[in-house]
């Protein structure tokens, strides 16, 4: 996969805001749940919580309450639980979309 293929052509919230929909070059579309995205957060607090064994095994029903571009390489997502620190590079979103459980 080339670097250009790792960048989505479109990013939008699902109708119920419980997912993020990504349209990739070549016509593929992926839908990532808010819970899966929240679980994949790599911010310092979440990384530390994982290392300390305090990261939740599951999250209550969540919505994505905001999407903000971070330059041309990522988005910041704001979740209904108040978490808004994670930066999600296109390469991470593509990896999540390509994962078997996506």
Secondary structure, DSSP 4 states (H G I P E B T S, - for coil): --GGGGSEEEEEE-TTSSEEEEEETTS-EEEEEHHHHHHT--SHHHHHHHHTT-S-SS--S--EEEEEEETTTEEEEEETTS----EEEHHHHHHHHHSTT-
